[in-house]
């Protein structure tokens, strides 16, 4: 019995090391420092729900006149005061607010795809937190025929411990299980 345990340990340790190493590569490459695209002119800037810091980046892009329309996902959420104000019409540019159904990145991508078709948009610039850029790009590319550019915004650093576990799992789910729009 000891002989089996020793051989199992010699096999398990390298497998665990490889799995932890692969996870670390995924976290660094796709969560902490994903490939980001430079913002350029688009038909709409889309702010994804979640971290309210994303709106600051979107407003900076709107002041640079990157797009004529700002789209805010869940902009009427209680407590998101700046988005609430913009959704009530307090802006110098067109603002569209919606609540995705289902309430997820996939739901946001589907809703924006419908808006793009209805409004004739050929390009959208999606603003999300940096850790979310890779999965958002994947889902928006799957759901819309418009050209999609995704850029990251700052986020609360207290989220890093949570997101280094959640985001790779969500990305794997989108790549392996929920492969459609």
ABEGO torsion letter per residue (X at the ends): XAAAAAAAAAAAAAAAAAAAAAAAAAAAAAAABBBBBBBBBBABBBBBBEBAAAAAAAAAAAAAGABABBBBBGAABBGBAAAAAAAAGBBABBBBBBBBOBBBAAAAAAAAAAAAAAAGBABBBBBBBAAAAAAAAAAAAAABABBBBBBBBBBBAAAAAAAAAAAAAAAAAAAAABABX
